[in-house]
Amino acid sequence: MTQKLQLFISLPFLAIVFTVPLVQAALELKEDETPVIAELFTQMPDEENLRAFEKDLEDASFFEEKLRPVAQLLSYVLTRDMGIKAIEARKGWLFYAPDVRYTYEPYYATSRALWPEGRDPVSIVEDFRDQLARFGAHLLVVPVPTKPSIYPDKLSPLCEAQAEVAQNTSRFIAELERRGLDVLDLRPSLQAARAQAEPQPIYMLTDTHWNRLGLLAAAKAVAQRIRSLPGLELQGAADRYATKRVTVSRQGDIATMTQIPYIEKLVEAEAVEVDQVLERATLALYADDPSSPVLVLGDSFSRIFQTDEPGSAGFIALLARELGMPVSSIVNDGGASTLVRQELARNLSSLNAKKIVVWEFVERDIRFGMRGWQEVRLLP
């Protein structure tokens, strides 16, 4: 490559590199705002501050706001590229990219080098178990498999339907069990539910979450484990609840998270059947009971269909139906690793008379949990 050609290629690129921040700063000054770039020189350049700066820069960028949506739409229409958050697979299946990364990128969940200040998930879960025991509550840990864990063959034709993936979760569960914790591996139950339901899926095609069949399998497995606990007597009534089959239209969250313009027109909403739980005697929709001996801590896998449309048709209501008694719950979307425990710590009355705490969280949070795995003290 000649020197002139190198200059011809390099100079426009350098012009873009220097012009974009200068124009952005000028626009911010015009609005009497301090340029975001100034933050780089007003705080220590550690990992946390640099990530926050990157996020602020992205949120404030004029070019990000005006040009990126157009580029995203063109990229999807021309190449079916959904960006960094989603992967479009065969026959309408969409996968959340962090789920795929967690499932197939090896790491050791118990490696302290990965966790600042010793905040590895296993130690945090163990400490939480010990704190709950002082309140007289037993902890049942329930990591929820992601869609690529149960449907690896839909992501890639090179994988078999029953392929042993998500080894990170297997290591995590094994270490919890080694330390004497009670942990339920849902993968066998969900794999069996998949095999029985074929060709119907047990997860939604364009959403990260399970559908009715996955919910039923999970609720049955958790209820069975609870009933098997020695010394735990629950006053449930097998015929307390009835169910009503309803259909809802749901725009998948994977498509929505891509933020591709008009994605709701490019990816159709799914019609999803769910079982809404009702009190048999009154036909009133299921409702939690704060005085229940069972407390569920969960994330969006507990929220889906429970508090959003149609209501009382999610994991919490179905677990209550299986137990024949209401439960209580604290749910934080995406925050089951730390935020839901912080909410519990602020509302310790939620632990009154609790015999068992079911801690549900999606398996990707073992590595990518919002706010990581922070120590939370339950102080009476």
N, C-alpha and C positions, 0 to 999 in steps of 0.2 A: 504494500500500500504506500503510495507516494505521500510526501509531506503535505502537499496541497490538498489531497483527498482527506488526509487525517484532520487537517484544519477545517475542511468543509463539513466534516461530520461532528467534530468536537465543539466548534464554536457555537452552533445553535443549541447544543445540549447544555453548555456552560451558561449560555444566555438565559435559558429556562431556569436552571438551578439558582442563579442569582436574582433573576427578575421576580420569581414567585414570592419569596419572602419580603422583598422590598415593596412590591405592590400591596401585599397583605398588611405590612406595617403602615404604609401610607393610608390605606383604607381605615385602619383602626384609629390612627391619629386624627383623621378627618372626623371621626365620630367621637372625638375627645376621650378615647379609650387608650389605656396603656397597652402597647403591643405585647402580645403573648410571648414573643421571642425574648422579652426582657426577663421573664421568669427564669430563664436559663442561667442568669447571672445573679439572682437574688436568693438562691437556696443551694444547699449542698448537692452535688451531682451524684447522689446515691441511686440505687436501683428503683426505690419507691418514688422518689421525686422525678426521676427521668421518665418513668411510666406515666405519672400524673401529667407531666409536661407534654408528653406525646399525645395524651388524650385531649388535653386542653387545646393543643395546636390543631388537632384534627377537628374538634368541635367548632373552632373559631374560623377555620379556613374558608375563605370566599371560593377558592377553586374547588375545594372538597364539596361544598354545598351545590355549586352550579354545574360542575363538569362530571363529577363522579357518577351521579345517577344516569346520565346519558351514556357514559362508557359502560356502566354495568348492564344497562338494557341492551345495548348493541352486542356486548360480549355474550350475553345469554342467548339472544336471538340467533346469532351467527354461529356460536360454538357450543352452546348449552353449558357454558361455564357459569356456575352460580356464585363464584367468589370464594372467599376464605372460610365461610361458615357452613357451606352446604355442598353436598355431592349428589348429583343426579345419577342414579343407577338405572337398571333395566326395568321396563314395564311399570314406570310411574313411581318407583321407589325412590324416596329422598332420604339422605342420611346427614345427620349433624356432624360436621367435620371434627369438633373436639371429641365426640363419641368414638369416631373412627380412630383418631390419634391415640386416645386412651386404650382402646381395645388392642391395637396392633403394635404400639411402640413400647418395647420392653423397658421396664425400670423396676427397681426393687422398692416396694412400699415401705420397707423397714430401714432403708438406708438413711442414716441421720444426716448424711451430707446433703440430702435433698431438702431438708426441713430446717429453717432457721430456729435457733434457740431450742433445739430438741422437740419442735412441735410436729413430730411425725404422727400420722393419724392413729397408729396402733396405741401409742402411749396416751394420746388424748382420749381415745375411747375407753381405755383401761381406767384412766383417772375418773372419767364420767361415771363409769360403772361403780367405782368405789364410793363416789359422792352420793349417788342415788341409793346405794345400800344403807347409808346412814339415815336416809329418810324412810327406810323400810321398803324400797321399791327394787324390783328385779329388772335388769336391762336386757332386752332382746334386740340385737343389732340385725338390721335387714337391708343389706345393699341390694339395690334393684339393677338387674342387668339392662344395659342399653340395647337399642335395636340391633346394632351390628353384632352384639354378642349372641343374639338368638337367631338372627338371619344373616350370617356371614355370606351365604351363597347368593343372596339377593344383591349384595354389594359387589361381589366378584364371582364369576362363574368358575374360578379356580378353587373356590372354597367349597367344602361339603356342608350340607345342612347341619350336621351334628359335629362340626369341627370344634376342637378344643381351643377356643380363643379366650381372650380376657384373662391371660395368665396372671396379670397384675392383681386382679381380684382374688384369684385362687391363692396367691401368696399372702394377701392381706387376711383372708379368712383363716388360712392355716395358722398364721401368727396369732390372731385373736384367740383361736381355739387352744393354741399352745399355752396361752396365758390364762386359760380358764374362763374365757368369756363365752356367753351364749350368743351364737351368731347363726342365722338361717341363710343358707345358700339357696336362693330362689331359682337358680339356673336349671336344675333338674326338673322342677315343677313346670317351668315355662317351656322347656324343651318338650316335655310330655304333652303339654297343652297344645303346642304347635303341631306336633305329630297327629294328635287326635283331631285338630281343627282343619287340617289341610283339605282343600286349598285355601280356605279362609285364613287370613292373617290374624295374629293376636296382638299386633302393634298396628297403629295407623300408618298408612303408606307415606303420607307427607308430613307427619308429625313425629316428634321424639318419643311420644308416650304410648302406653299400651291402650288397647281398646277393651271392649266388654269381656272378651275371652281371656285376655291377659289379666285383667282385673280380678275376674272370678278365680283364676288359678292362684294368684298371689294371695287373695283373701283367704281362700281355703287352706293354703299352706301355712300361713301365719296363725290362723285360728287353731289349726291342728297342733302346732308347736306350743301355743299358749295352753291349750287343754292338757298337754302332756307334762307340763311343769309340775313337779312334786310339791305337795302342800298348798297348791293354789286352788282355792274353791271359789268359783264364779257362779253367781246365781242367775244363770241365763235360762231363757225359755225358748225352746226350739221353734215354736210357732208364733213368736212375738211379731215377726216382720213378714210382710208380703212384698212382692216386687211387681213393677209395671214396666213393660218393655216400651221404650220411647226412642225416637230417632231424632238426632240433632245434626245440623250441618256445621262442620268445623273447618275453618281455613287453617291448614297445617302450620305449626309454628316454625318449621324449618324453612319453608318458603318465605314466611314473613320476616324471619331474621336476616335474610339476605339483603333486605331493603332495596331490592330491584324494583324500579318503578313499574306499576301495573302488574306486579307479580300475581295479584289475586285474579287477574284475568287470564294469565298465562298458565297458572297451576290451579286446577279446579278444587273447590272445597269438597271435602269428603262427607258423605252421609254415613253417620255412625250410629249403630244401635247400642243402647245401654240399658241396664236394669236399675230403675229408680226404686229406692227402698222406702216403704211406707209402714207406719204402724198398722197392724192388721185390724185392731179394734176400732180405730178412728179414721183410717186412711190418710192421716196427716203424714207429711214428708218426714223422713228420719231427721232427728236433731240430736246433737251431742248432749251429754249430761255431765256437767263439771264434777259431780260427786262420784262418777264411775271409778272403779278400781283400776281401769285400764286407760293409760294416756298414750296417744300416738303423737310422735314428733316426726314431721315429714316435710317434703318439698313439693314440687309441682306434680310429682307422681301421686301424691296424696290429694292434691288440689283438683286435678283434672276430673271434670264432671261432678265434683263434689260441691264446690262453691261457685264454679262457673256453670254454664248451661249444660244439663237441665237442672242441676242441683240434686244432692242426696243420691248420687249414682256413682260415686267414686270409691276408692279403696277404703276410706273410713267407714262409709255406710255399709259397704259389703262385708267388711270385717265385723261390724256390729251385728249384721244379720247372721253371719256364721256363728258368732258367739251367743246370739240370742239375747243380747243386752246392749245398751248404748255405751259408747266410749267417750272420752274427752280428747281434744286434739289441739295442737299448736302447729301451724303450717307456715313455712316461709319459702316462697318461690326461689329456688336456686340457692338457698342459704342454709341447707340442712347440716352442713359441716360445722358452722360456727354460729350463724345468726339465730337459728332456732333455739340453740342452747342459751344464747344471751337473752332471748325473749323469755325463756323459762326462768332464768335467774332473776329477771325483773318481776316475775309473777309466781313466786314460790308457793302461793296458795294452790296453784295447779297441781302440786304434789300431795296435797292433803288426801290421806287414805288411799294413796295409789299403791297397788301391789305389783304392777308391771308397767314398764315404759317400753313401748315399741319405737325404736329409732330407725325410721326409713330414710334412706338417701340414695340417690342414683350413683352407680359405681364410678362414673367419671369424676365425681367430687372427691374421691380418694386422692386424686392428683390435682384436680383443677377446681376445688371447692371455692366458692366466693368467700373472700376474707381468709382463705386458707383454713388451717386447723389451729385455732387459738385456744389457750387455756381459759376456761370459764369457771368461776367459783360460785357454787350454790351456797350462799351464806344465809342462814335463817335469821 
